[in-house]
């Protein structure tokens, strides 16, 4: 009886593992298909949540015109 229980548990464990692997493969394929779509660069707000996978970004320039509040004599 112990052998049958061990065999059943082993079969179920492998079955659950296979089902989880199949689900993750399908989910991964759907994610890659969704992310790999091209976006028109003229209007980047169409897909603002898209993950950036590389390439050249425009440089960011920070300018300030405020005067310091503390002046040291």
Secondary structure, DSSP 8 states (H G I E B T S, - for coil): -HHHHHHHHHHHHHHHHHHHHHHHHHHHHHHHHHHT----TT-GGGGTT----SS-------------S----
